[in-house]
């Protein structure tokens, strides 16, 4: 088996010098098919090292991944210990959720029982010590007890006893203890327990955050204490995430606390979901599955709860990150064109996926898909009710001898297990399967229009490009199967009568956001259209919602949602597909997207009005500022009038503030007006600041999103043109806001307000009231700002890991992702893969070889200053420590000719991962004496953490050098490089594990190679559909496709083409079987035709990706594929396949020569044999020169293996036969003599270049 192993476990290559190694088996759960799945912790290693990456810094990188039992046995059997030797995957049972297999040499039952008794005793002792606490000695005793409990908590099999003994309640009490040492020790214990049971930590922290006393009496300090506790127990290290150089927003404490609660809720629900059995898993025909119907429904309800909670977390995180401001603009972008994600970056019409040409077609019955059901048992009942004998069906899962994608005809059903009999085209015989495994296609006559469409499309393809797109059914031997994973689905989703489950749950998400009468009104609409008496959560999760009803709901929802929820609705997929703007071409209500464009127009209008009439009334300026917001703008004007009146009444202001909380756009426009030119808008700025000062006095106003526009306040504070009176009013307002809510003092600290206030004080000679106090207040929040940044990183990293986990579950089960806004979240994680924002400062620090005190002269943008080195010739260098993910667009040095011998003459640039590994030369430049600006690097396609500029030689033989400046330009760091690396790592690990599992199946039974085409097609089609649905552009999609192809197809091809102990490879055996059944395969109704079709599907699929790679053009790429994978893997696939084909041909020809070399009709028989091999090569691999060359080399190799006398006799036979053909054609011999001559000459061409060619020439003469 191909693949490096360590102590029996697989080492998976993730990138250059990176490998993943299975380190620990954490937990177990029942899978979607009722069989056990195991959570494996993979440790990332550096190639050639024994320790983990970064272990010296305590930041080891891990990947957590669920594996099925066969995958564990194939890739990491040592984690199961002796069980892997005594039992196989087929004997493994799911057991209870969370149960742990014994480690090698692990605990026996007696030792485990003793440890459980110890845990119970320690928990009782700790509870007693806490109750008697108060003295330092008792505190020390509690700490010792907790330390011992932490050691027990790190043992996986003891997880259950911690839940049973009330240890989680004890943890909550300790985490609330006023003694900081006890809190820290409890946090460490919780971390140790969470390593094996993430649900325990989520349960403790979620219960702690939702206590009534904490919720009702939460001030700044108590909230900070709780957030500090969250940060101690949820470390970013467990997410292996780093966002260095990426701008993270300033999230105030209350909003951050809300995010933490939502995050803990999601992790808790996810843990419950992992511990619950799959609905209807196992045999659907068994009576026990009927008895567990209620449990299946509860599983569906938990899935709905998790999806709704995850959608809420993503929605709030998108708003907190500031991504929601661009939702309207990006929601209108055209969809990414469907093209193969596995082609290596070559664009062109030939790579566009086939699309069904619109032609008149009969409207057959549309059958529902499995994705529209939340449980497989519900879908199985639907299939059982609608499937009739004679209907065509498609297999959705691999099941014993039948593979996913196989089609057949339904014959009958009974009460057995499995209950459904189908005549399968792939095998030519009947086989029994389960109801839930089938997709109904309909009767044959209903599918004729699909065949007609395929034929019509093929005719169009021939007329347009000269190449027909083959249909997906059985094809004649002379035609190829093309891009099988890219075949459009039979059903047209745009014409579907019902919403898919993902679309319905996305719509249900907004229905659940409604409160009171609005919620009841929408439920009434559902009940009236669906005739449902009671709509509880279980019924709502299972509803089949017609598209007409969805359109009616989308008309009713916008008027009932606040601004934030309405923006979410407008950006979601279900609204873009079924919303009123799609139907009527225009909105039926004032669109928020239009209103979002108004602040820019208003700001411009404000500048123009200020220039034309600077003395106009401030009320007119405010009116022009908010007039584009419709009713929300009117609310703000009413609020402003109430504030201007003498003695504003709270009864009049509070209702307006409550309405403004639902529609805050006018308020944000007011704050952002502070970023308009100061000189022309002085009166407007003063008016705005006085209104904001009055608003701060109302508690309801503190719930407005002040933090979203605080950057405009900082811009006004930093502007040198800001009027002194405006500056004074701004400082008074900020001081008042920070005094009322210290969260905003933290936000100001994160925005750098301290330095800005200091500069303002220096400019105005300290004569700014309360400026010193505001600066001190901001300075005291330094530790709070650090904690907020840490928590923001942890939550974002945790969300990314959960998204990757959902993608893996999606791959494993092929069930749809039903999480609302999942595509929105991925869209922003992939930002930067196609959009570049340039920035000037791309480095973290600059180091020089000498005179470090003058290094600042390199970046002061003053050409009159310079850095001068001090050392020997060739020892001078400048080292740049780049920000994470920054790709250099241009790197340049500024020099001056007047520096004479100090001016550089030759400069060499090196790149590396650290200062000790600067081994890669990126460029070398000779500097002309007249140069002023020397460009060293341009458009790098890989991120280099360290770049070093070495001055090797100076002009006129000078020793020291002078550099006048350093310029670096590059794209702004985004989340894309971080997410791309994680996505590719997880994809490579998942598919490498699967490739090894499939390879082991093939090694045990060569006949399973026939299922490989369907398996590969299912995996590739899944990734293609996922990319089309969720990934925003070609670069992100092709990064996924390349990782999948290299991790899955490359090792599979290498394994199936490698010979076994008998010297025969599985692929060689399959080719031999294909050649033997080739003559019978011309009958489409024969089993040989089905067999040859399977073989040709497999070989056509393996070779359809071209080995050549085109370099990307048009823009600087944000990553380099070669940084994660070995170069030239597609060509290695071709090399292994051609090598296998050549070895097979050589063996077949050698066998023929050995047995037939003395026959009188040897040459005609050989020519037929060669022609048969030639046609087989074209059928299997297409007209590819590499396989034709392998055919000739195989034939030549067989001739060279003959003894000399036999080879001479063969040459003589060929010479005589050719001479007879030539004489016969000259003398008017039988028809076809020339064709025989041509066929014979094609076979003889292999003699050229061989020693036997001399013998042939001798006999012919």
N, C-alpha and C positions, 0 to 999 in steps of 0.2 A: 504494500500500500504506500503510495507516494505521500510524503509529508513528514517533516521532522517531528520526532517524539522525544519526550523526556520522561523517564520512568513509566513508560507505557501510555502517557497522556499526550495529546496532540499539541504542538506548538503552532499557533496560527499567525502568519505574517500579516502585520497591519500596515507597515510602511517601511521606509528606510531605517534599518537597525531597530525596528520595533516588532515585538512578537507578543502575543497574548497566550498565557499559560493558565489552565484551570487550577485554581488554588484551593477552593473550599466549596463544599456543598452546604448551602445555607438552610433551605427549607424545601417542602414538597407540597404540591397541590394536585387536585384532579384536573385533567386537561379537558378540552372541548369534546374529545371523543371518549371520555370516561377513563382514560389511561393516565398514569401518573406523569407529572412534569416536575422537574427539579430546578431550583434556582441556584445557578453556579456563579461564583465570584471568580472572574478571570483577572489575573494580574498582568499588567503590561510590563514587559521586560525589554531591556536593550540586548540586541544580538551579541553574543559572546560574553555576557555578564550573567552572574548568578543572582545578583540582587535585583530588586525592582528599580524602576526608573524613579529617581528622586527620593529614594528611601533615606538617603542621608539628610535630606531636609524635612523628613516626616510627611511628605506629600505624595505618597504612592498612589499611582493611578490604577483604578479598577473599573471593570465593566461587569454589570450584573445582567444575566441573561437566563431566561427559562429555556430548558431543553427537555425534549421528550425522552422516555426511557431508552429507545433505540439509539438516539443521538448521544446519550451519556455513555452507553456501552461501547459505542463506536469511537468516541473521541476522548473520554476521560474515565475509563473503567476503574482506575485506581481510587477514585473518590468513593466508589461503592464498596471497596474492600473485597472481602471474601464472597459477598453476594454476587459480584460480577463473575466469579468463577463457577459458583454452584448453580446459579439461575441465569436465565436469559431474559431479554426484554419481553418476550411473549408470555413469560410466567409472572411478570411484575403486576401487582394490583395497585390501584390508586390509594387505598387505605384512607386514613383520616387526613384532613388538611393540616399541614404544618408538621407532620410526623417526620422524623429524621432517620435516615439509614445510619447504621453504626459506622464510625470512622474505622480505618484499619487499626487494629489493636486498641479499639476504643473501649467504652464502658460496657460491662455486662449488666444484667438485670439487678444483681445484688448491689454492685457499686452505685448504680443509678438510684436504687431505692434509698441507700444510705445518704447520698447527696441530697435527695429530695427532703429527707427528714432533717438534714442540716439546714436547708433553706427555710423550712417552716419554723425551726427553732430560732434562727437568726432574725426572721421577720418579727416574731413575737418579742424577742429581746430588744430589737430596735424600737418597736412601738412602746415598750415599757420605758426604755431610756429617754425617749422623747417626751413622754408624759411626766417623767421625773426631772426633766432638764432644768437648767438654770445656772449650774456651777460649771466651772471650767473643766473639772475632772469628768463630769457627766458628758460634756460636749466632746471631750477626747474619746470617751468610751463609745459614743455614738459614731464618731468618725471611724474608729477601728471596725465596728460592726458593719458599717456601710462599705468599707474597703473590702472586707471578706465577701459580702454579698455581691459586690461588683465582680469579683473573681468568678463566683458561681454564675453570674448573669452572662458571662462571656462563653459559657458552655451551652451549645445549641439545644441538646435534648432536655435541658432543665427549663426551657422557656415556659412550658405548660404550668409547672408548679408555681412560678412567679405570678401567673394570672389567678391561680386557684387560692393562694394564701392571702390575698389582699395586699400583695406587695405594691401594686400600682396605686392603691389609695394611700399607702404609706409614703410612696414617692411624692405624691401631690402635697402631703403635709410637709415633707422635708424641703420641697422646692419653695414653699411659702415661708420657711423658717427665717426669722430675722438674722440668724447667724450666717454670714457669707460663706464660711468654710463648709457648713452643712449643705448649703445650697449648691456649692461647687461639687462636692462629693456626690450629692444626689444626681447632679447633671452627668457626671462621669458614669455613674451606675446606669442611668437611663441610656447613655450612648452605648454601653456594653450590651445592654438588653436589646436595643434597637438594631444591633448588627445582625441579630437572628430573627427579630420580631419587630418590624417597623410599625406595626399597628399599636404596640404597647406605648411607644413614644407619642404617636399621634393621639392616642386615647388620653394619656396623661395631660399633654399640653392643651389639647382641645377642651378637656373638662376644666382645666385650670383657667383658660381664657374665657370660658362661658359661665363662670361662677357669678351668681347674682351680685355679690358684693363688689366684685371687680368691675362688672359691667356698669353698675349704677354709680359707683363712687370712684371713677377712674380719673385721676388728675395726671399732670405731666410726669411727676416723679414716679408714681406707681406704675404708669404705663411704661416708662423707661425701664423700670426694674423687671417687668414682665418681658419686655422685648429683649433685655439683656439675657434673661433666662432662655428665651427662644434661641438666641444667637449661640449660647453656650452648648445647646443640645442639638442644633441643626447646623452643622459646619459645612462650609462650601467644599471642604476637602472630600466629603463623601460623594459629591457630585462631579469631581474631577473637572471643575470648570474654572476658567480664568478669563477675566474680561479686561486685562491690562490695556490701557490706551483707548478703550471704548467709553464714550461719554454715557454715564448713567444719570437719569434725572434725579431731581431733589424731591423726594416723596416725604410729606409731613408725617408726623408720628401717628395721628389718628388713621390716616389712610393706610399707612404701613401696618398698623395693628390689624386693620380690616383684611389686608392682604395675607397676613400671617394666619389669621383665623380661617380664611378660605383655603389656604394652602394645607393647613392641618386637617381641615374637613375632607379635602380631596384625598389626602394620603390615608386617612382613616377609612374612607369608603373604598378606596382601592384595595386596602388590605382585606376588608370584608369580602370584596368581590373575588380576590384570589383564594380566599378560604372557603368559598361556596362552590358546590358542585355545578357542573355545566348542565343546563336543563335538557332533559331527554338524552343524556349521554348514554352510550352503549346501545343495546338492542332495543329498537323502538317497538318491537312486537311483544316484548315481555310484559306480563301483568304488573310487575313492580313499577314499571315506568308510568303506568296509569295511576297507581297509588301515590306516586310522588308528584302528581300534577300541581298540587298547591305549592310544593317546594320549588318547582320550576317557575311558577309565577312569581314567587318571591325573588328568585334569581333575576328575572326580567325587571322587576321593580328596582332591585339594587343597581342593575346596569343603567336604568333610567336616572336614578339618583346620582350616580357617579357622573354620568354625562352632563346632567344639569349643573352639578357643582363644578365640574371642570370647565364648562362653558362660562359660568359666572367668574371663575378665577381668571380665565383668559381675557374676558371682557374687561374686568377691572384692571388687570395687569397692562393691557393695551392702552387703556386711558392713563394709567399712572406713568407709563413709559413715554407718554406724549405721542404715541403712534396714531391715536384716534384722530388727530388733526388732519391727517392725509388720507383717511379712509375714503372720503367721498371722491377724491381725485383718482385714487388707485382702483376704486370699484368700477370705474368706467373704462379701464384699460381693456383692449381686446384680448380674448383668450389666446394662450400660447398655441400656435399651430401644431397639430398632431404630427409628430415625426419620430422616427425610431430613436430611442434614447441610447441604444447600444452601438450605433454607428459612431466611429471615433471622430466626431466634430466636423464631418464633411457635410456641407449644406448643398442642396440641390433638389430638383424635382423628383429624382429617383428615390430619395429617402423619405419623401412625404408618405404617410400612411395611406392606404387605399380608403377611399370613401365611397359610399354607395351613391351612384348617380340617381338623381330624382327622375323616375319614370312612372307611368301609371301602373298601379298595382292593386290587386284585390285586398280588401281589408279583412284580414282574418282575425280570429279571436286572440286577444292579448292576454297571456297568462302571467300571473304575478311571479316575481323573483324571490329567491330566498332572502335577499337583502331587505325585503319589506317586512320581515317577521323578526321579532325579538327573540324567539326561541325556535329551535329546530323541530321540536315536537309540534308546534303550531303549523310550521311549514309542511311537515310530514302529513298532518291531517288534511291540509289543503290539497296536496298532491293526490292523496288517496281518494278524495272526493271528486277530483276533476279528471284524473287520468283514465283513459278508455283504451281498450285493446285496439291495436293498430296505430296508435299515436307514436310519433318519434320523440325520443327523450335524449338528453345529454347528461353524462355523468359529471357530478360536481366535485367528488372527492376520489382519492385513490382508495381502492378496496380490493385487496387480494389480487386477482388476475386482471381486474378492470382498472383503468387509469382515468384520472380526471380529464375531461374533454372528449372521451369516447362517446359515440352516438350509436343508437340502436332503436329497435321497435319493441314497444311494450306488448307482452303476450298475455300474461295472467298474473293473478295474485292469490294467496291463500293465507291461512293463519299461522304459517310456519315462521321460522326465524332464519334468514331474512325472508320477507314475504313477497317480493316482487321479482318476476321472471322477465328478462329482456333478452331479445336476440341482438347481440352486439356485432357491429360491422368489423371491429378490430380483430375479433377472434373467429368470427364466422359461426358461432354457436351461442346457445343461451347460457345465462348466468344469473344467479339470484342476488339481489341487493336490497337495500333499505329504502323506504319511501323518501326520507329526507335527503337522500343522495342524488335525486333525479331532478332535472329541469325539464319541464314540459315544453316541447317545441311545436306540437300540433300534428294534425294529420298530414300525410304526404302531399295531398292536393293543396293544402294551405301553404306549403312551402315552395310550390312551383314558382311563385312570383319571385322568391329569393334567388332561385336558380336562374330565372330569366334576368334578374338584375345583375347577377354575376357575369352572365354571358354578355349582356349589353355593356357592362363596365369593361370586360375584356376587349370587346370590339373597339370601344372608345380609346382604351389604352394603346391598342395596336395602331389606331389611326393617329394618335397624338405623339406617342414616343417610340413606336416600333416594337414595344414589348408588352405583351398582354399580362394582366394581373390574374394569375390562376385562381380558380375557385377553390373552396376549402374542402370539397368532398374528394372522393377517389379520383385520381387523375391517370390518364394513360402513361405508359412507361416513358414516353418521350418528353413529358412535361414535368416541370419542377414545382415544388411547393415553395411559396415565397412569403417571408415575414409572417410566420404563423401566429406569433403572439400579438401581432398588430391587427388581427382580423376584427372588424367592427362587430359588436354584439348583435344578435338577431333582433332583439327588441330595440325600438327607437325610443330612447328615454324622453325625448322632447314630446312625443305623442302618447306617453303613458297615461292611463286613466287615473292612476293613483300616485300619490307621493311615495317615494321610497322611505324606508324607516329613518334614514339620516335626515332627509328633508323634513319629515313630519316632526322629529324630535327638535330640529332647529326652530321650527315654527312654534312648537309647544314650549320652548324655552321662553319666548316672549309672552305667551299666554300666562305662564306661571309668574311673570314679573308684574302682572296686573294685580291690583288690590281691590277689595270691596265690590262695589257695584259693577265696575268695569270687568272684573274677572267673571262675575256671574253672568253678565250680558254675553260675553264671548262663549262661555260654556253653554248658554242657552242656544246660541247659534249652532253649536255642535250637536246638541241634543235634538234640535228640530230637523237637522239634515240627516242624522244617523239613526234616529229612533232609539236612542239609548236612554234608559231610565235613570241610571246612576253612572256618573263618570268619575270613578276613583282612579288612583294612579295606575293600578294594574290594567284597567280597561283603556286608559289613555295611552299607555305604552304600546298596546296591541292594535290600536285603531288603524283601519285602512281608510285613509282620507282621500276622497276624490279631488282632482285638480280644481274643479269648479268651486268646491267648498274652500279649498286653500286660497283661491283668488278672492273669495268673499271675506275670509278672515284677514287677508292682507289689506283689504280696503277698510276694515273696521279697526285694525290695530293702531295705525299712526296717530289718530286723534286721541288715543288713550295712553300713549307712552310719553315719558319725559324726553328731554333733549338727548341725554346720553344713550338711553335705550333706543331712541329713534335712529341715532347715528349707527348703532349696532345693526338695527333692522335693515337700514339702507345698504349696508356693506355686506350683508350675509347672502349666501348663494341662493336660498329659496326665494328671497325677494327679487333678486336680479333675474330669476327664471320665471316667476309667476306673478310678480308685482304689477300694480296698475300702470306704471310707466312702461313696462314691457308690452302691456295689452293696448293701451291707448296712445302711447308715444308721448305722453305728458303726465305730470303729476296731478293728482286730484286734491292736493293740499300744499301749503307753502313748504317747499323743500328746504331741509336744513342745509343741504349741499349748496344751494344757491345763497343761503344766508351766510355760509362760511366765507364766501368770497367778498362779502360786503365790508368787513373791516378794512381791507386794503383800499377799496374804493373810497370808503369814508375818510381814511387817513389822507388820501390824496386830495379829496374834496376839502378837508379841513385846512390843508396847507394853502390851497388856492384861495379859499375864503379868507384865511388869515392875512394873506398878502393883499387882497383887494380891499378889505375893510377890517383893520385890526381892532376897531372899537366896537364891533358888533356885540350884541348881547350874548352872554355865555349860554343862555337857554337855547338860542338858535344853534350854537355850535354843538351842544349835546344832542339836539334833535337831529341834526344832520349826521351825527356819529352813529346813532342807533336806529335811524329811520328804516334801514333795510331789514330789520328783524321782525317786522309785523307786530303781532300782539305782544310778543316778548319785549319789543322795544317800547311799546306803549306802557307796559308795566313799569319799566325802568323810569320813564318820564314821570309817571305818577309818583313813583318813589322819590324822585328828585324834588318834585313840588312839595311833597310831604316833609321832606327834610329841610327845605328852604323856609317853610312856614315857621312862625315864632312858636317855640315850644312844641315840637313835633309830638304827636300823640302816639303812644306805643300801639294802641289798638288799630291805628291806620297803617303804621309802618310794618308791623309784623306779618300781616297777611300778604303784603306785597313781597316781603323777603322770602316767605315760603314759596310763593309762585316763582320768584327769581331763582330759587334753588333748583327748580325743575327745568328752567330755561335760562341758563347763566350766560348765554352768548353776549347779550348787551353789556353785562358786567365785565366780561373779559375784554370786550372791545374798548370799554372805558379805560381799563388799566393799560392796555396796549397803546393807547393814544399817547402815553408818556414817552414813547419811543420816537415820536415825531420830532422834527427840527425844533430845537428849543427857542431860537430867536423869533420865529414866526408864530409860535403857539404858546407864548408865555401865559396869556390870559386863560387859554384852555387848560393848561397844566395846573394852574392855581385852582381853577374851578374843580377839576377832577380830584386833586389832592384834598380839598376841603370836603368834598362829598365822601371820599374814602375815609377820611378822619371821622366823620359823623357815623358812617356805617359800622366802624369798629366797636362802637359803644353798644351795639345790639348783639346779644348772644346768637340769634338766628343768622346773622351775617357771617359769623365765623365758620359756618358750614358751606359757604361759597368757595369755589376753587381758586383761592388766592394764589396758591403755589404755581398754577399754570402760567401766570403772567408776572411773576416776581422778577424774571429776567429783564423785563422792560423797566422796572424800577431801578435795577442795577445799571442798565444802560444809561438811564437819565442821571444816576448818581455819578457815573464815570465820565460823562460827556463834559469836555472842557467848555462847551458853549452854554451850559445850564445856568440860568439866572440865579443869583444868590438867594433871592426871595423864594424861588421855586425849590432850590436846594434845601433851604431851611424848612419849608413846609414838608418836603419829602422826608427829611430826617425825623421831624416830629411825628409824621404818620408812621414811619417804620418803627420808631421807638414805641409808639402806642400799640401797634400791632404785635410787636415782639413781647411787650409787657402783658398784654391780654392773653396771648397764646405763644408760649415759648417754642412751640413747634416751628414757628416762622423765624425765630432767632436761629434755629438749627438750619433752616433752609437758607437764610442769609449767610451763615457760615459756609455752607457748601458752595454758595455762589461767589465766595471771595469778598464779602462785604467789608471785612476788617481792613484790608489793604485799601479799598476804595474810600472808606471813611477817613483813614489816615491821610490819604492824599488830599481829600477835600479839606481836612483841618489844616494841613500844611499850606494849601493854597489861600485859604481865608484867614490864616494866622490864628486859628483856634477859636474864632468868633462865630461858632455855630452852636446854638443851644441844643443840649442833650446829645450832641454828637459823640462826646467822650463816653457818656453812659451807654449809648447804643453800641459803641465799639467794644466796651468791656462786656456787655451782655452777650454779644456775638462770640467773643473770645471764650467765654465760659462754656459755650456749647460745643467745643471741639470734640470732646469724647462722645457726645451724643451724635454728632455728624458722622463720626467714624462708625459708630454702631449702626446707624441708619444705612450707610453705604454697604456695610457688611451684610445686613439683612436683605437689602435689595438684591445683592449678588446671590445670596443663598436661595431666595425665592425664585429668581429668574433661572438659576442653574437647576433647581429642583423641577421647575416646570419644563425645561428643555429635556431633562431626563425622563419625566413622565411622558412627554410627547414621543421620545424615542422608544419608550416601552410600549406605547400604543401602536406605533408603527411595526414593532416586532410582533405583537399579538395579531395585528392585521395580516402580517406575512404568514404567521403560523396557522391561523384559522381560516384565512381568506374571507373573514366576515367584515362587513363594512365598518368604517370609523363613523360613529354616530355622535361625535362630540361637536356641539355648536362652536363656530369660529375657529375650528382646527385649521382650516385653510388660511384664515386671516393671520393666525399666529405664525404659520410657516412662511407666509408671504413676507412678514417683517424679519424673520430670522434669516431669510435668503436675500434681504436687501443688501446691495453691494456686490452681488454676483453679476449684475448687469449695469448698475448705476454707480458712477464714481464721483466723489466730491473731493476736490483737491484741497490740500492744506499745506502751509509752508513748513510747519514744525512737525516732523515725522519721527524724531528721535526722543529718547528718554534722557540721555546724557551724551556729552562729547568729551573724550579723553585724548590727551596729547602725550607724545613721548618725552617731552621736556618743557620746562617753563609753564607748568599748569596754571599759574596765576594769570597768564595772558591768553588762556584758551577762550575766554569770553569775547575776545576781539574777532574770533571767527564768525560769530553770529550776531554782532551788534549792527550789521547792515551799514557800516561806515567804511567806505573804500579807502579812507585815509589812515585807518588803523590796521594793524596786522599782528599775527602771531609769528614769532621768530623762534626757531628751534635752537638747541644747544647740544651738539654731540658730534659724532663722527659721520663721515659720508655714508649714506644709505641706511642710517639708523633712525631716520625721522619718520613718524607716522601719526595719523589722526584716526582714532577709533570711534565709530558711531554705534551706540546701543539703540537699536531701532525699537519702535513701539510694536506691540504684538499685532501681526497681520498686515503691517504696512508694506506695500510693494512699491519700490522706488520707480517713479516715472522718469525722474531726471535727477542726477547728482552732478554738481558742477563746483569747480574751484575758481575763485577770483584771484588773479595774479596781476603784477604790474611790471612792465618792461624796465622802469627806472630802478628796480631792485637789483639789476645787473646780475652779479654772480649769486645773489640770494634767490633768484627766480628759478623755480623747478624746470628741469629739462625732460625728465622721464618719471612718470607716475604709474604705479601698478595698484590695482584694487583687488582685494581678497574678501571672500565671504565665508562665514562659518556659523556653527550653532553656539559656539562659545569662544572666548578669547584664546583658549588653548587648542582650538581646532580650526584655525584659519588656514585651510589647506586648498581651498578652491579659488583659482584665479578667475576673476570676473572680467577684467579688461586691463589693457596696458595702453598708455597714451604717451606719445612724444609731444612735448610742448614747444611751440614755436616762440622765438624771442619777442615777436610782436603780439602775442596772444594776450587777451584781457580776461576772457571767461573760457575755461576749459571744461568741456562736458566729458565726464568720466563714465557715466552709466545712463542708459535710457531703456525704459519699458521692460523692466525685469518681470519675469513670469513666475518667480518664486520668492517667498519671504525668507530673507536672511536675518536672523537675530543680531548678528554682529557683522559690520562692514568696516574694513580697515583700509585706509588710503596710505600707501607707502611711497615716499619720495626717494627714488633710487639714485637720482643724479640731478645736479643743479647746472645752470648755465655757466659756461666758462670755467668749469671745474670747481665751482664753489663747494664749500663744506656745509654750512648751515643754510636754512631756507626760510623764506617769508611767504606766508599765505594771507591774502587780504580778506578773504571771506569764504564761506561755505554755504551752498544752497542745495536744499533737498526738497523735491516736490513728489507727492504721491497721493494715493487715494486716502480719504479719511477712514480710520478704522471702523469697521462695522461688525455685526454679529455673524456675518456670513462665513469668514474663515474659521471661527470657532465651531459654528454649527456644522459646516461642511466637514471638518475633520472628525467630529463626533459621529455624524451620519455615515461617513465612509467607514470609520472604524467598526461601528455596529453592523453595517451592511456586510462588510468583509467577514467579520466574525460569524455572523448568522449563516451566510452561504458557504463559507469554508467548512463549518461544522456539518451542514446539510450535505455538501459534496462528499465528505468522508463517509457519512452514513449511507448515502446511495451507493458509493463505491464499494462499501463492504457488502451491501445487499447483492451487488452484481458479482462480487468475488465469490460469494456463497452459492449463487444460482445465476448462471449466465442468462437464463431466460428473462430475468428481470430487466435486462438491457432493453427489451422491447418496450418497457414502460417508461424508459428514460425520455423519449420524445414528449410524451404527455406531461411528465413531471417538469421537464425544462420549460415547455410551452406554458404550463400553468404559472410557474415562478416568473418567467419573463413577462408574460401578459399582466400578471399582478403588478410588477414594478412599472410597466408601461402605463397601465391605467392609473396607478397612484401618482406618477409624475404628471400625467395629463390633468388629473383632478386637483392636485395640491401644490405642485411646484410652479413658480411663476415664470421662469424663463428657461432657455435652452441650456445655459451653462449649468444651472442647478440640476436639471433633469439628466444631462449627460454625465455629470459627476456621479450621480446615483447609478446610472446605467453602466458606466465603466467599472465601478466598484463591484456591482452585481456580476457582471460578465466575467471579470477576472477572478473573482472568488468562487464562483459556481462552475462555470463552463471549463475554465483552464485546468483546474485539478481533476475534474471528471474526465476530460479528454486524456490527460496524462495517465490516469489510472486505468481507463478502459483500453488504452493502446499499449500498455506495458505487459509483456508476456509473463505468464505464470510459471510454475515449476515445470510444467510440461512444454514450455516454450511457445505457448499459444495465448494470445491476448483475447479478452472478451470481444473486442471489436473485430479481430481476425476471425473468430468463430462466427460472429454475426454475418460478416461478409461472405464466408463460405456457405452458410445457410442460404443467403440471398442468391448466390450464384446457382446453387442447386435447384432452387424453386423458381428461377427466373422465367423459364419457358412457360410454366403453368400460370404465371402471374398475369399473362395477357388476357385471361378470362376474368372480367370484373367480379363475377359471382363466386369465384373460387377462394378457398382459404389462403392459397398462395398469393393471391392479389392483395388480401388484407395484410398478410405478412410483409410483402414487399413494400406496400404503402407505408407501413410503420417504419421500416428500415429507411426508406427514402425521406420520410418526414424528419427522422433523426439526423441523417447526414446532411440534408439540405439546411437544417437549422444550425448545425455546428459550423458550417462554412460560410454562412450568409454575411457575417461581419468581415469586411475587408481588412487585411492586415496593415494596409498603409494608413498613416495618420497625417491629416492635414493640420498645419499649424494655424491657430486661430488668427483671424485678421480683423482689422477694423478698430480694435481698441485693446487696451492693456488688460490682460486677464487678471482676475483677483486670486488665482491660485495656479499651481502646477500639478497636473495629475501625476507626474513622475515622482513627486515627493511622497506619494502614498503607496505606489505599487511598482513592481518591476517593469521596466520598459519592454515593449515588444511582445506582450502576452498574446495578443491576437495572432501574431506570426508564429508563436510557439504552438498554438493550437493547430495551425496549418502544418507546421513542421512535424508535429506528432502524428497527425492524420495522414500526411503524405508518406511518412516513414512506415506507418502501419500498412498503408495500401501497397507500398513497394514491397514490404516483406511478404504480404499476402500473395501478391502477384508472383513474386519470385518462387514461393513455395508451390503455388498452383502450376506454374510453367515447368518448374523442375520435376514435379510429379508427372506431368504430361510427357516431358522429354524422356524421362527414365523408362516409362512404360510403352511409349509409342515410337521410339526413334528408329526402329527397324521395320516399321510398317511400310507397305508400298504406297499407301495414300497418306503418308505422314505429313507432307507439306500442305495439302488442302485442309487436313484436319487441324494442323497447327494454325493456319490462317483463320479458320473459323473460330478456333479457341481464342486467338489474339483479338479478332474482331468482337467476340462476345465480351471479353474483358474491356475493350475500348468503349463499347456501348454501355457497359455497366458503370464505368468511370463517369461517363456523361450523365447517366441517370442518377447516380448517387451524389456526385459533387458538382455537376454542371460543367460547362466548357471552360475549365480552369487549367491553365498551362502547367501548374505545379503538379497536378495529378496525372496529366498526360506524360509529363517527364518522369514521374515516379513509375508509371506503367512501363515506359521504355527501359528505365534503369532496372526494374524488377525482372523484365525479360532478359536483359543483358546479364544480370547476376545469375539467373538460372543457367544460361549458356556457359558462363564461366565456371560453374560448378561441375560441368560434365568433364569426364576424362578426355584426353586429347583425341584419341581415336574416335570416340563417339561424337565429339564436336566436329571432327573432320568429316565424318559420315553425314552429319546433319548439314554441313556446308555443301557437300556434294549434292545432297537431295534438293536443296534450294536452288543450286545452280542448274541442275537438270530440269527442274520444274519451270524455272523462269525461261530457260531456252525453249522448252516445248511450247510455252504460252506465246512467246515471240514468233516462233515459226508458224504456230497455228493461226495466229492473227494475220500473218502475211499471206498465208495460203488460203485465206477465206474459211477458216475453221468455224466451229459452232459459235452461235451468238453468245455473248457474255464472256468471250475469251479475254477481251481487253479489261473487263471488270475484274476477272480473276487475276490478271497480270498486275493491275493496280493494287489489289488487295495483298497480293504476295509481296510486291515491292514495299508497301507500307510495313509489312512484318520484317523485311530484310533490313530496313533502315537501322535497326538496333545493332547491326554488325559494324557500323561505322565507328571507328575509334577502338575496336577490340582487336586482339591478336588474331581472332578467327577470321577477320576480314581478309587477311592475306591468303588463307586457305580457300575461302570462297572465290577470291579473284583467280586463283590458280585453277580451280575446277571449272570456272566459267570460261576461261580462255581455252 
